Amino acid sequence: MNFTYAGIRDLATAFQKSRCLLSAYELGVFTALGYKAKTSGEVAKIIKTAVKSTDRLMNALCVLGLLQKKNGKFSNTASASRFLVKGRPEYISSLMHTVNQWETWSTLTKAVRRGKSLLTRLWGGRGKEWLAAFIAAMHERATMQAKDTVSLVDLSGVLKVLDIGGGSGAFSAAFVRAKKIIKATVFDLPEVVPLTRSYIRKEGLSDKIKTVSGDYNINNLGKGFDLVFLSAIAHSNSFKENQKLIKKCAGVLNPGGQVVVVDFIMDKDRTLPAFGALFALNMLVATERGDTYTEFEVRQWMQKSGLCAIKRKGTVFGTTLIIGRKYGKE
């Protein structure tokens, strides 16, 4: 890629546009406008902000193509009405998690110098609002990808699925819908499980999906599973933690069972997929020991855990499935 001077400047200042969108979303500007044109003063009254600064933000949103202005009144564009008004079917609820990521990404320079996250409040200490926003973001992504991802997995002989760190249970829902005889267990942290149960109830699948609370690094995972599924889990852990976890997962499988790892699997140079290269930095600033990993590394974990017939399957979402089998008798 050959950048011009202007191109470098545009890249360097891209955060300004991003911050305008995120602040407007966080403050509720688009929802306050709804489907009626309003002055910036009227919007400021609704969202409880200063009038002048609200006006300047809304002017900038016009430049970005998210609002339009006529005769001193603002209204949402078609795109903003579709995706940014709370309550709409396609409302992007995951943007609140992106708002929260601003804090962590702002520490990138110091994190690179130190080689680890600067945050003193990591996963367990960021509060209920942060956690709800995170699970909502993961649910949004998983819901869009789950059906197609599950279709890549051989479900012959699969009756019991263990969904490690399953969050909202979106992937578990896809498994039980793909094959009616399957029952799933979502294993996640105690603070997450109440949210999991809420999502499962909304899907009407409480009789097909159960929840177990615990820490997969510490607690027992159970036994007698035909498939252990780990989506977006490996990147939260260190290499050694993943090795230990995959071995633990292999240990709860029935003979012939599978461990399925779904993640941003990097090429050997760690530059592709592109999103994965950026996501590695997200793990640096936001987790204690997280990273992205190559196919070779995932295969190492599986082979050392006694798994074999390891296969790789790609998705259209930029994620990759690495699948290992457990053969032999108990």
Backbone bond lengths (Angstrom), bond angles and torsions (degrees), N, CA, C in turn:
res aa  C-N    CA-C-N  psi(-1)  N-CA   C-N-CA  omega(-1)  CA-C   N-CA-C  phi
1 M - - - 1.461 - - 1.530 109.25 -
2 N 1.312 116.26 127.86 1.457 121.24 -178.18 1.524 109.93 -109.34
3 F 1.321 116.89 103.74 1.461 121.50 -177.19 1.526 111.45 -82.75
4 T 1.315 116.66 143.46 1.463 122.09 167.19 1.528 107.98 -88.12
5 Y 1.325 115.77 170.89 1.469 120.05 175.04 1.521 109.80 -56.15
6 A 1.339 115.85 -46.85 1.462 120.49 -178.90 1.527 110.73 -63.54
7 G 1.332 116.42 -36.75 1.455 120.12 179.36 1.515 112.41 -64.01
8 I 1.332 115.74 -40.75 1.469 120.32 176.68 1.517 110.34 -63.53
9 R 1.336 116.28 -43.40 1.462 120.37 179.56 1.527 110.96 -62.86
10 D 1.326 116.55 -42.06 1.463 120.14 179.63 1.525 111.00 -62.50
11 L 1.340 115.81 -41.40 1.459 119.85 178.83 1.526 110.81 -64.84
12 A 1.325 116.30 -41.33 1.470 121.15 -177.99 1.523 112.38 -66.55
13 T 1.312 117.06 -31.48 1.475 119.93 -176.68 1.530 112.72 -101.82
14 A 1.315 117.44 7.12 1.466 120.47 -178.27 1.524 111.77 -59.59
15 F 1.327 117.26 -26.09 1.462 120.85 -179.07 1.527 111.82 -62.73
16 Q 1.334 117.08 -25.81 1.461 119.57 -178.95 1.529 110.99 -64.75
17 K 1.324 116.01 -43.22 1.464 120.64 178.25 1.521 110.34 -66.21
18 S 1.328 115.27 -43.07 1.456 119.90 178.85 1.523 110.91 -59.81
19 R 1.339 116.13 -43.85 1.459 119.90 -177.00 1.529 111.38 -66.84
20 C 1.322 117.57 -34.45 1.467 120.64 176.94 1.523 110.32 -61.21
21 L 1.329 116.23 -47.51 1.459 120.46 178.87 1.522 110.74 -62.00
22 L 1.333 117.12 -48.19 1.453 120.48 -175.55 1.527 112.00 -65.61
23 S 1.327 117.00 -40.04 1.465 119.44 178.94 1.527 110.91 -66.61
24 A 1.328 116.49 -41.99 1.461 120.36 178.59 1.526 110.84 -62.43
25 Y 1.330 115.65 -40.38 1.462 121.32 178.09 1.526 110.42 -65.40
26 E 1.331 115.83 -46.54 1.459 121.26 -178.75 1.528 111.61 -62.26
27 L 1.321 115.92 -39.78 1.465 120.91 -178.45 1.527 112.70 -78.13
28 G 1.334 116.61 -19.56 1.459 119.97 179.97 1.513 114.68 87.97
29 V 1.334 117.69 26.57 1.465 121.93 -177.93 1.530 111.44 -59.92
30 F 1.320 117.30 -48.08 1.464 121.11 -175.05 1.529 111.44 -66.49
31 T 1.328 115.31 -39.54 1.462 119.80 179.22 1.525 110.64 -69.29
32 A 1.324 116.30 -36.42 1.468 120.15 178.00 1.529 111.37 -63.81
33 L 1.314 116.60 -37.37 1.464 120.20 177.97 1.524 110.84 -70.77
34 G 1.317 115.89 -41.74 1.458 119.45 -179.74 1.513 111.46 57.68
35 Y 1.344 116.30 -121.66 1.472 120.56 -177.50 1.527 112.45 -117.85
36 K 1.324 114.65 18.59 1.466 119.15 -178.22 1.514 110.06 -126.95
37 A 1.329 117.22 135.29 1.464 121.65 177.61 1.522 109.51 -67.36
38 K 1.336 115.81 135.41 1.456 120.83 -179.32 1.519 110.14 -139.97
39 T 1.315 117.51 156.63 1.454 121.58 172.85 1.522 108.69 -76.22
40 S 1.319 115.06 162.87 1.461 118.50 177.18 1.526 110.81 -64.50
41 G 1.320 116.91 -29.95 1.460 120.64 177.35 1.513 111.94 -65.92
42 E 1.319 116.24 -39.89 1.463 120.12 178.31 1.531 110.88 -66.20
43 V 1.316 115.98 -40.73 1.464 120.24 178.60 1.527 109.79 -66.34
44 A 1.334 116.87 -43.45 1.460 120.74 -179.95 1.525 111.45 -58.75
45 K 1.321 116.63 -37.37 1.462 120.65 178.73 1.526 111.01 -65.61
46 I 1.325 116.12 -39.29 1.466 120.90 -179.14 1.526 111.39 -68.37
47 I 1.338 116.19 -44.14 1.476 119.39 -174.84 1.531 112.73 -95.42
48 K 1.350 115.33 2.00 1.473 121.68 174.62 1.537 111.97 61.54
49 T 1.322 115.61 55.73 1.459 122.23 177.31 1.524 109.48 -128.57
50 A 1.331 115.75 170.76 1.463 120.87 178.13 1.532 109.60 -72.60
51 V 1.311 117.08 140.74 1.464 121.74 -173.04 1.527 112.24 -65.57
52 K 1.327 117.94 -49.57 1.460 120.85 -175.04 1.532 111.48 -61.86
53 S 1.340 116.23 -47.13 1.464 119.54 -178.25 1.529 111.25 -67.85
54 T 1.319 116.59 -34.81 1.468 120.31 176.10 1.517 110.49 -63.97
55 D 1.315 115.79 -40.96 1.464 120.74 178.16 1.529 111.14 -61.48
56 R 1.324 116.69 -43.53 1.471 119.75 -178.97 1.530 110.98 -66.45
57 L 1.329 116.30 -38.67 1.464 119.63 177.74 1.526 110.05 -64.20
58 M 1.313 117.48 -42.73 1.453 121.15 -178.15 1.525 111.94 -69.10
59 N 1.328 116.66 -33.13 1.469 119.33 173.53 1.526 111.03 -62.08
60 A 1.334 115.11 -41.96 1.464 119.82 178.83 1.529 110.93 -64.78
61 L 1.324 116.70 -36.01 1.459 120.63 178.69 1.528 111.33 -66.70
62 C 1.324 116.27 -28.03 1.471 120.05 173.47 1.525 109.89 -65.87
63 V 1.328 116.58 -42.99 1.467 121.53 178.54 1.529 110.22 -61.15
64 L 1.326 116.80 -35.53 1.460 121.42 -179.25 1.526 112.68 -78.30
65 G 1.323 117.53 -9.66 1.457 120.25 178.87 1.514 114.31 86.76
66 L 1.337 116.85 14.49 1.455 120.33 -179.80 1.524 112.67 -97.56
67 L 1.331 116.42 -25.37 1.463 122.53 173.81 1.520 109.41 -125.51
68 Q 1.319 115.21 162.18 1.465 120.72 171.34 1.528 108.59 -131.10
69 K 1.329 115.66 151.94 1.468 120.57 -173.03 1.520 109.81 -128.57
70 K 1.323 115.69 131.52 1.465 120.83 179.66 1.520 109.09 -148.18
71 N 1.310 114.30 126.10 1.471 121.00 179.69 1.528 112.21 54.01
72 G 1.344 114.84 40.53 1.455 119.99 175.58 1.520 115.03 79.37
73 K 1.323 117.25 2.88 1.466 120.61 179.08 1.528 110.47 -116.55
74 F 1.328 114.63 145.94 1.461 121.50 -177.97 1.528 110.34 -105.58
75 S 1.322 115.58 150.92 1.461 120.89 172.94 1.521 109.07 -146.65
76 N 1.301 115.85 157.62 1.459 120.87 178.16 1.521 110.88 -71.63
77 T 1.311 117.30 143.29 1.456 120.42 169.85 1.538 107.45 -74.38
78 A 1.323 116.19 172.17 1.465 120.37 -179.69 1.525 110.99 -59.47
79 S 1.325 116.90 -39.48 1.466 120.64 -178.95 1.522 111.25 -66.69
80 A 1.327 116.19 -43.86 1.461 120.10 179.51 1.525 110.91 -64.43
81 S 1.326 116.51 -40.62 1.468 120.39 178.34 1.516 111.21 -62.57
82 R 1.325 116.17 -36.77 1.463 121.13 -176.49 1.523 112.87 -74.19
83 F 1.338 115.91 -42.58 1.464 119.70 -169.44 1.526 115.51 -110.64
84 L 1.336 118.54 -17.18 1.466 119.90 -168.76 1.525 114.81 -119.05
85 V 1.321 116.81 1.44 1.466 120.76 176.59 1.515 108.98 -97.20
86 K 1.320 115.60 116.78 1.463 120.71 -176.86 1.521 111.03 -59.13
87 G 1.326 114.97 134.68 1.453 120.00 -178.77 1.511 113.50 102.75
88 R 1.339 117.09 -18.27 1.455 120.60 177.06 1.533 109.60 -73.39
89 P 1.342 118.11 149.39 1.472 120.63 -176.67 1.524 114.11 -56.49
90 E 1.341 117.25 -33.97 1.464 120.47 -176.74 1.528 112.98 -104.39
91 Y 1.317 116.29 19.76 1.468 121.46 177.63 1.525 110.62 -55.64
92 I 1.321 116.74 130.32 1.465 121.26 -176.78 1.525 109.15 -87.67
93 S 1.315 115.20 86.49 1.461 119.62 -177.65 1.524 112.24 -69.04
94 S 1.333 116.77 -21.12 1.466 120.49 -177.17 1.518 113.38 -68.95
95 L 1.325 117.85 -13.07 1.464 119.37 -178.68 1.526 112.79 -66.37
96 M 1.324 117.54 -22.23 1.466 117.80 176.99 1.521 110.19 -67.34
97 H 1.319 116.97 -34.66 1.466 119.35 174.24 1.524 110.00 -65.26
98 T 1.320 117.09 -36.73 1.471 120.46 177.01 1.524 110.49 -65.41
99 V 1.325 116.69 -37.68 1.466 120.78 173.93 1.531 109.58 -57.14
100 N 1.320 116.04 -45.00 1.462 120.43 -179.00 1.525 112.35 -67.10
101 Q 1.336 116.69 -29.13 1.463 119.66 179.46 1.527 112.31 -68.17
102 W 1.310 117.62 -19.44 1.469 120.68 178.77 1.528 110.56 -55.71
103 E 1.316 115.58 -40.86 1.472 120.67 -179.55 1.527 110.85 -60.64
104 T 1.330 116.06 -46.48 1.461 118.54 -175.74 1.527 112.34 -72.47
105 W 1.327 116.79 -41.97 1.465 119.21 -178.87 1.522 112.52 -67.34
106 S 1.306 116.99 -23.06 1.469 120.04 177.42 1.522 112.12 -67.56
107 T 1.328 117.05 -13.86 1.467 121.01 -179.42 1.532 112.47 -99.21
108 L 1.338 117.66 9.51 1.466 120.86 -171.72 1.528 113.13 -56.96
109 T 1.320 117.60 -45.47 1.471 119.93 -177.78 1.524 111.20 -57.57
110 K 1.321 116.57 -49.46 1.463 120.15 -178.95 1.526 111.34 -68.48
111 A 1.342 116.63 -34.14 1.465 119.68 179.40 1.526 110.89 -65.99
112 V 1.335 117.33 -38.43 1.462 120.38 177.41 1.526 110.03 -65.43
113 R 1.331 116.98 -39.50 1.465 120.17 178.26 1.524 111.58 -63.71
114 R 1.324 115.93 -42.39 1.469 120.18 -175.82 1.527 113.03 -86.10
115 G 1.329 115.98 -23.13 1.450 119.84 -178.36 1.507 114.50 82.12
116 K 1.331 116.99 13.81 1.461 121.11 177.99 1.521 110.41 -161.29
117 S 1.332 114.88 166.47 1.456 120.65 -179.25 1.530 111.46 -62.91
118 L 1.320 115.36 144.43 1.465 120.82 176.14 1.519 112.68 -90.28
119 L 1.308 116.87 -7.72 1.450 119.60 -174.53 1.525 111.25 -68.37
120 T 1.298 115.48 135.93 1.463 120.41 175.73 1.526 110.31 -91.41
121 R 1.332 116.34 -20.34 1.462 121.17 177.49 1.520 107.56 -112.53
122 L 1.312 116.25 98.24 1.453 119.96 179.66 1.527 109.23 -92.79
123 W 1.321 117.59 -147.49 1.465 121.11 -169.56 1.529 113.71 -47.75
124 G 1.304 117.82 -50.38 1.452 119.91 -170.57 1.514 115.78 -78.64
125 G 1.343 118.81 -7.93 1.450 118.34 -171.44 1.508 116.78 -125.76
126 R 1.322 117.44 24.41 1.468 118.72 -176.52 1.520 113.61 -98.78
127 G 1.312 117.32 -0.24 1.459 120.55 174.14 1.519 113.83 95.72
128 K 1.344 114.65 163.64 1.462 121.43 -175.66 1.528 112.67 -66.76
129 E 1.327 117.27 -36.88 1.467 119.47 -178.74 1.524 110.65 -66.14
130 W 1.347 116.00 -43.24 1.465 119.66 178.05 1.524 110.06 -61.42
131 L 1.327 116.65 -44.73 1.456 120.93 -177.66 1.526 111.41 -64.02
132 A 1.324 116.99 -43.38 1.464 120.44 179.34 1.525 111.05 -62.43
133 A 1.340 116.44 -39.78 1.467 120.50 178.51 1.524 110.94 -66.76
134 F 1.326 116.38 -39.25 1.461 120.60 179.42 1.528 111.07 -64.41
135 I 1.335 116.92 -48.81 1.462 120.47 -179.21 1.525 110.38 -64.61
136 A 1.331 117.34 -36.25 1.474 120.35 177.23 1.519 110.68 -62.91
137 A 1.341 116.37 -40.55 1.465 120.26 178.71 1.518 111.00 -65.94
138 M 1.325 116.24 -42.78 1.466 120.02 178.79 1.532 110.77 -66.12
139 H 1.324 116.69 -36.59 1.467 120.89 178.97 1.528 110.89 -65.43
140 E 1.314 115.36 -42.35 1.471 119.69 179.35 1.519 110.99 -59.85
141 R 1.324 116.15 -47.04 1.468 120.78 179.36 1.518 110.72 -64.93
142 A 1.340 115.85 -48.50 1.459 120.19 -176.03 1.526 112.03 -63.49
143 T 1.318 117.00 -39.35 1.457 120.72 -179.97 1.526 111.53 -60.47
144 M 1.324 116.45 -38.58 1.461 120.58 179.61 1.527 112.18 -71.77
145 Q 1.328 116.96 -26.68 1.460 120.44 -171.96 1.527 114.73 -107.81
146 A 1.319 117.68 -18.59 1.470 121.08 -167.35 1.527 113.39 -60.81
147 K 1.313 118.18 -49.30 1.462 120.79 -175.33 1.527 111.17 -59.20
148 D 1.336 116.66 -48.17 1.464 120.49 -179.02 1.528 111.58 -67.64
149 T 1.328 116.45 -37.25 1.465 119.85 179.31 1.520 111.17 -65.58
150 V 1.311 116.81 -46.85 1.465 121.60 -179.75 1.528 111.10 -63.13
151 S 1.334 116.70 -31.84 1.472 119.89 -179.90 1.526 112.37 -64.24
152 L 1.329 117.59 -17.25 1.460 121.73 179.50 1.527 112.91 -85.80
153 V 1.326 116.12 -7.33 1.467 121.28 -176.71 1.527 109.96 -98.75
154 D 1.326 116.60 135.16 1.458 122.32 175.84 1.530 109.09 -73.85
155 L 1.325 116.62 112.77 1.464 121.00 -176.30 1.529 112.78 -100.52
156 S 1.315 117.24 9.14 1.461 119.13 177.40 1.532 109.06 -65.86
157 G 1.304 116.06 128.03 1.459 121.35 -179.37 1.519 114.29 80.83
158 V 1.313 117.68 2.14 1.470 121.34 -178.79 1.529 110.35 -91.04
159 L 1.321 115.65 119.50 1.459 121.95 177.57 1.528 112.08 -117.25
160 K 1.343 115.78 -34.48 1.466 120.35 -177.16 1.524 110.19 -126.26
161 V 1.336 115.21 125.78 1.464 122.29 -179.26 1.520 109.54 -115.73
162 L 1.320 115.65 133.96 1.465 121.76 172.88 1.513 108.21 -108.48
163 D 1.322 116.02 118.63 1.465 123.06 -176.92 1.536 107.76 -103.93
164 I 1.337 115.86 97.99 1.467 121.23 -176.59 1.529 110.27 -75.52
165 G 1.344 116.12 128.13 1.461 119.81 -179.02 1.507 111.57 58.81
166 G 1.336 115.46 40.97 1.471 121.26 -171.03 1.506 116.14 -73.02
167 G 1.320 118.86 -5.61 1.466 121.36 174.71 1.511 113.20 57.13
168 S 1.322 116.61 -115.27 1.468 121.69 -177.15 1.517 112.99 -75.50
169 G 1.338 116.97 -11.67 1.460 119.77 -177.80 1.513 113.79 83.77
170 A 1.327 117.39 14.74 1.468 120.96 -176.95 1.528 112.06 -62.03
171 F 1.340 117.13 -40.46 1.464 119.57 178.77 1.524 110.94 -71.55
172 S 1.318 117.24 -38.56 1.463 120.16 175.92 1.525 110.36 -59.87
173 A 1.321 116.52 -40.49 1.465 120.74 177.53 1.519 110.85 -60.77
174 A 1.321 116.72 -39.71 1.463 120.60 178.92 1.522 111.11 -66.12
175 F 1.337 117.30 -38.14 1.460 120.62 178.54 1.532 111.79 -64.17
176 V 1.332 116.74 -48.60 1.467 119.02 -176.32 1.523 111.87 -70.69
177 R 1.321 116.86 -24.49 1.465 119.78 175.87 1.525 111.98 -81.02
178 A 1.329 116.08 -27.72 1.460 119.73 179.78 1.521 111.74 -70.86
179 K 1.341 116.42 -29.17 1.463 121.31 -178.38 1.528 107.40 -149.11
180 K 1.320 116.91 110.57 1.461 122.07 -169.47 1.528 114.29 -58.59
181 I 1.339 116.66 -27.56 1.463 119.71 -176.07 1.528 112.67 -77.99
182 I 1.342 116.46 -14.10 1.471 120.94 -178.34 1.529 111.08 -72.68
183 K 1.328 115.03 140.24 1.460 121.79 168.63 1.525 107.80 -123.28
184 A 1.313 116.37 143.09 1.467 121.27 -173.43 1.514 111.21 -122.15
185 T 1.321 114.60 153.46 1.461 122.61 174.35 1.521 108.31 -125.64
186 V 1.322 116.27 124.07 1.466 121.08 174.70 1.523 108.29 -95.04
187 F 1.330 115.78 120.95 1.464 121.54 178.59 1.527 107.45 -106.83
188 D 1.326 116.43 118.14 1.467 119.29 179.96 1.523 109.76 -152.06
189 L 1.313 115.40 174.76 1.460 121.57 -175.80 1.532 111.63 -64.34
190 P 1.334 117.62 152.61 1.467 120.95 -177.99 1.521 113.75 -55.42
191 E 1.328 117.50 -34.38 1.463 119.58 -179.50 1.524 112.65 -76.24
192 V 1.335 116.69 -17.98 1.466 121.07 -179.48 1.517 112.10 -89.08
193 V 1.328 117.37 -36.39 1.461 122.40 -171.35 1.539 114.06 -54.75
194 P 1.347 120.73 -40.04 1.474 118.60 176.32 1.528 112.61 -58.91
195 L 1.330 116.80 -36.51 1.459 120.17 175.96 1.526 110.40 -67.55
196 T 1.337 115.88 -41.56 1.466 121.10 177.89 1.518 110.42 -55.84
197 R 1.310 116.37 -49.39 1.471 120.98 -177.77 1.522 111.59 -60.62
198 S 1.337 115.83 -36.17 1.462 120.05 178.78 1.523 111.18 -64.41
199 Y 1.323 116.54 -45.18 1.467 120.44 178.26 1.528 111.01 -63.64
200 I 1.322 117.15 -41.78 1.462 121.33 -179.08 1.523 110.82 -64.37
201 R 1.341 116.77 -40.18 1.469 120.51 177.62 1.528 111.00 -61.66
202 K 1.320 115.67 -42.43 1.468 119.77 179.72 1.523 111.88 -62.33
203 E 1.332 116.07 -30.55 1.467 120.93 178.73 1.529 112.04 -83.80
204 G 1.331 117.12 -7.18 1.459 121.36 -179.69 1.518 113.03 69.09
205 L 1.348 116.59 32.99 1.458 120.82 -174.21 1.534 113.43 -120.27
206 S 1.317 117.13 22.54 1.463 120.08 -177.70 1.520 112.88 -63.05
207 D 1.331 117.43 -24.00 1.463 120.53 179.25 1.526 112.29 -83.15
208 K 1.340 116.59 -12.13 1.468 120.92 -177.04 1.525 113.16 -109.35
209 I 1.331 116.29 -21.99 1.463 121.11 -176.70 1.522 109.13 -126.69
210 K 1.310 116.61 123.80 1.466 119.97 175.01 1.527 109.24 -110.03
211 T 1.304 116.15 166.51 1.460 121.47 -178.61 1.521 110.47 -122.25
212 V 1.316 115.03 146.51 1.467 122.15 174.18 1.521 107.11 -133.31
213 S 1.309 117.24 129.47 1.460 120.83 -179.72 1.517 110.70 -97.32
214 G 1.325 115.05 142.10 1.457 120.61 179.26 1.512 110.89 166.57
215 D 1.312 115.49 179.49 1.462 123.64 177.80 1.521 107.11 -110.59
216 Y 1.320 117.38 117.19 1.469 119.07 -175.38 1.525 113.25 -64.43
217 N 1.313 117.80 -17.69 1.460 120.35 176.18 1.530 112.60 -79.08
218 I 1.330 115.92 -16.87 1.466 120.37 -173.62 1.525 112.88 -120.87
219 N 1.327 116.34 -47.14 1.457 120.61 -169.48 1.528 113.96 -88.18
220 N 1.340 113.89 160.35 1.458 121.36 176.15 1.529 109.49 -67.43
221 L 1.330 116.51 143.05 1.468 121.07 -177.63 1.521 112.89 -96.63
222 G 1.328 117.52 -5.34 1.454 120.33 -176.13 1.519 110.15 99.93
223 K 1.341 116.70 -156.52 1.468 120.13 179.34 1.525 109.92 -162.97
224 G 1.335 114.75 169.57 1.456 120.43 173.36 1.518 115.06 77.79
225 F 1.326 117.49 30.22 1.464 120.30 179.56 1.530 110.97 -96.51
226 D 1.310 115.00 149.20 1.461 121.18 177.09 1.523 111.83 -95.55
227 L 1.323 115.96 -17.82 1.467 120.17 -179.86 1.521 109.08 -153.40
228 V 1.307 115.85 130.11 1.470 121.09 173.32 1.516 107.21 -112.95
229 F 1.314 115.52 125.55 1.471 122.29 -171.99 1.519 109.37 -114.78
230 L 1.339 116.01 128.16 1.465 121.14 179.25 1.526 109.05 -129.01
231 S 1.305 116.29 95.93 1.459 120.63 177.34 1.520 110.00 -101.55
232 A 1.332 116.14 126.34 1.471 121.94 177.86 1.523 111.96 57.90
233 I 1.325 115.92 35.82 1.465 121.70 178.90 1.519 110.96 -106.50
234 A 1.336 116.68 -45.40 1.468 120.85 -175.55 1.526 112.08 -55.09
235 H 1.326 117.51 -38.32 1.467 119.23 -175.85 1.529 113.26 -70.95
236 S 1.313 117.68 -10.44 1.469 120.31 177.95 1.523 112.57 -86.94
237 N 1.337 116.64 -10.08 1.460 121.16 -172.28 1.523 112.86 -116.09
238 S 1.323 115.46 164.52 1.460 121.11 171.54 1.526 109.33 -76.26
239 F 1.330 116.69 168.99 1.462 121.78 177.65 1.533 110.40 -56.88
240 K 1.327 116.69 -48.09 1.465 120.91 -177.67 1.525 111.79 -66.55
241 E 1.326 116.91 -37.45 1.463 119.92 178.17 1.526 110.57 -63.68
242 N 1.344 115.72 -40.26 1.461 119.27 178.54 1.520 111.80 -66.33
243 Q 1.323 116.57 -39.15 1.459 119.57 177.63 1.522 110.47 -59.91
244 K 1.302 115.95 -45.12 1.463 121.04 179.36 1.525 111.07 -64.83
245 L 1.329 116.85 -41.02 1.464 121.30 -177.65 1.527 111.50 -67.70
246 I 1.325 117.51 -43.97 1.456 119.85 -179.97 1.527 110.55 -63.67
247 K 1.314 117.03 -38.85 1.469 120.60 176.61 1.524 110.10 -62.51
248 K 1.312 116.24 -40.38 1.461 122.14 178.65 1.532 110.26 -63.97
249 C 1.333 115.82 -41.72 1.463 120.97 179.60 1.525 110.94 -65.61
250 A 1.326 115.92 -42.25 1.467 120.11 178.51 1.520 110.64 -61.20
251 G 1.317 116.25 -32.92 1.455 121.14 -178.06 1.511 114.73 -70.09
252 V 1.332 118.27 -19.71 1.471 120.42 -179.26 1.526 112.10 -98.38
253 L 1.341 116.22 3.52 1.467 120.69 -178.46 1.517 112.43 -84.29
254 N 1.329 114.99 145.55 1.452 121.00 165.95 1.526 108.59 -73.40
255 P 1.340 119.27 157.73 1.464 120.55 175.55 1.534 110.56 -54.95
256 G 1.318 115.82 134.86 1.458 120.88 -177.27 1.516 113.69 87.17
257 G 1.338 116.14 -4.85 1.457 120.22 -178.53 1.520 113.33 -71.74
258 Q 1.323 115.33 169.42 1.465 121.61 -175.05 1.519 112.07 -124.90
259 V 1.325 115.14 146.02 1.461 121.84 164.32 1.520 106.46 -109.77
260 V 1.327 116.35 125.73 1.460 121.94 -178.67 1.528 109.15 -116.63
261 V 1.323 116.40 115.61 1.470 122.36 176.84 1.527 108.13 -103.37
262 V 1.317 116.63 123.55 1.465 121.83 177.07 1.516 108.29 -117.76
263 D 1.327 116.45 122.99 1.459 118.79 -177.90 1.525 109.79 -165.23
264 F 1.334 115.66 -177.44 1.465 121.12 173.30 1.525 106.78 -84.27
265 I 1.309 117.05 89.49 1.457 122.14 -175.97 1.522 109.14 -82.47
266 M 1.328 116.22 121.17 1.455 121.62 -172.09 1.527 112.14 -86.67
267 D 1.343 115.68 154.18 1.458 119.52 170.63 1.528 108.46 -74.38
268 K 1.325 117.07 173.39 1.468 119.41 -173.03 1.524 112.89 -64.70
269 D 1.350 117.79 -24.04 1.463 120.91 177.67 1.525 112.55 -86.24
270 R 1.321 117.20 -7.42 1.467 124.29 179.79 1.529 113.69 61.29
271 T 1.324 117.34 29.93 1.467 120.76 176.81 1.528 111.75 -110.63
272 L 1.314 118.20 -14.25 1.463 123.02 178.28 1.527 109.11 -132.32
273 P 1.336 117.61 144.76 1.460 126.69 -2.36 1.534 112.09 -66.55
274 A 1.322 115.68 152.56 1.466 121.06 -174.32 1.525 111.95 -57.56
275 F 1.334 116.02 -43.36 1.459 118.78 -178.91 1.522 110.76 -61.26
276 G 1.347 116.06 -36.28 1.461 120.37 -179.78 1.515 113.05 -64.13
277 A 1.343 116.14 -35.12 1.465 119.89 178.88 1.528 110.68 -64.52
278 L 1.317 116.33 -39.73 1.467 120.33 176.67 1.530 110.69 -72.89
279 F 1.324 114.99 -36.11 1.464 119.10 -177.79 1.524 112.14 -66.12
280 A 1.327 116.83 -29.15 1.468 120.02 176.11 1.528 110.05 -59.39
281 L 1.329 116.36 -37.15 1.464 120.03 177.34 1.523 111.17 -71.80
282 N 1.331 116.38 -33.55 1.458 119.18 175.30 1.524 110.58 -61.18
283 M 1.324 116.17 -38.65 1.461 120.60 177.43 1.532 111.07 -68.89
284 L 1.326 116.77 -35.34 1.465 120.59 177.77 1.520 111.16 -61.15
285 V 1.327 117.08 -48.14 1.459 119.93 -174.47 1.523 113.51 -80.64
286 A 1.346 117.08 -21.02 1.460 119.12 -170.23 1.520 115.23 -112.60
287 T 1.336 118.12 -9.99 1.466 119.85 -177.83 1.526 110.41 -130.55
288 E 1.311 114.84 166.18 1.466 119.82 -179.57 1.525 112.24 -73.57
289 R 1.345 116.00 -41.53 1.471 118.90 -173.91 1.526 113.34 -141.82
290 G 1.326 118.38 13.42 1.455 121.45 -174.98 1.523 114.17 -70.30
291 D 1.345 115.40 160.30 1.468 122.13 -178.99 1.525 107.72 -168.02
292 T 1.331 116.78 173.81 1.458 120.29 168.26 1.528 107.76 -103.24
293 Y 1.340 116.50 156.39 1.458 120.63 -171.58 1.524 111.99 -132.10
294 T 1.326 115.20 156.75 1.456 121.50 -179.38 1.539 110.31 -88.74
295 E 1.323 115.16 166.09 1.462 119.79 176.64 1.523 110.66 -60.73
296 F 1.315 116.76 -39.58 1.466 120.75 179.82 1.524 110.93 -58.74
297 E 1.336 116.87 -41.71 1.461 120.82 -179.30 1.524 111.55 -66.65
298 V 1.344 116.80 -43.36 1.465 119.90 179.32 1.531 110.26 -63.98
299 R 1.343 116.07 -41.11 1.463 119.81 177.36 1.534 110.85 -61.11
300 Q 1.315 117.15 -37.73 1.469 120.53 177.12 1.521 110.82 -58.66
301 W 1.331 116.88 -47.75 1.462 120.34 -179.95 1.529 110.62 -58.02
302 M 1.314 115.19 -44.27 1.467 119.32 -176.76 1.524 111.91 -68.98
303 Q 1.312 116.29 -45.22 1.473 119.70 -178.93 1.520 111.37 -62.61
304 K 1.342 117.11 -41.87 1.468 120.82 179.39 1.530 111.86 -70.12
305 S 1.338 116.09 -14.56 1.468 120.79 178.30 1.515 111.64 -97.22
306 G 1.333 116.97 6.06 1.450 121.10 178.06 1.507 115.20 85.03
307 L 1.323 116.99 9.47 1.461 120.42 177.63 1.519 109.78 -85.63
308 C 1.323 116.37 150.10 1.459 119.80 -178.83 1.524 109.70 -143.37
309 A 1.343 116.50 -171.61 1.476 121.94 -176.30 1.529 109.97 49.76
310 I 1.322 116.96 43.84 1.462 122.25 -173.68 1.528 110.09 -73.45
311 K 1.319 115.19 129.39 1.459 121.57 -178.58 1.526 111.29 -124.06
312 R 1.323 114.04 152.53 1.464 120.72 175.42 1.521 109.11 -116.58
313 K 1.333 116.73 133.88 1.460 121.47 176.21 1.527 109.01 -134.73
314 G 1.320 115.71 130.05 1.460 120.36 -179.85 1.517 112.32 -92.60
315 T 1.329 115.87 157.43 1.462 121.94 174.83 1.517 109.69 -118.34
316 V 1.310 115.98 169.34 1.468 120.86 177.38 1.524 110.70 -80.68
317 F 1.329 116.93 -2.84 1.468 121.34 -175.92 1.521 113.10 -94.81
318 G 1.340 117.10 -1.96 1.460 120.17 -176.73 1.509 113.54 90.97
319 T 1.331 116.35 -3.41 1.465 120.53 175.41 1.530 109.45 -94.13
320 T 1.316 115.49 163.91 1.460 121.75 -179.21 1.514 109.81 -133.56
321 L 1.328 117.01 141.91 1.458 122.44 174.02 1.524 108.63 -99.76
322 I 1.324 116.39 129.79 1.458 122.23 169.40 1.525 105.75 -115.00
323 I 1.339 116.60 121.20 1.460 121.80 -171.42 1.530 110.15 -121.31
324 G 1.327 116.53 125.71 1.456 121.82 177.49 1.513 110.88 -121.79
325 R 1.341 116.21 145.77 1.466 122.32 -177.22 1.531 111.55 -108.60
326 K 1.324 114.38 149.72 1.464 120.94 174.03 1.520 108.13 -109.16
327 Y 1.329 116.38 112.53 1.450 120.71 -179.71 1.522 110.15 -108.34
328 G 1.350 116.47 164.47 1.446 120.87 177.82 1.497 112.17 101.39
329 K 1.309 116.53 175.26 1.456 122.94 -178.47 1.522 110.49 -98.32
330 E 1.323 114.03 154.82 1.466 119.53 176.02 1.526 110.59 -71.45
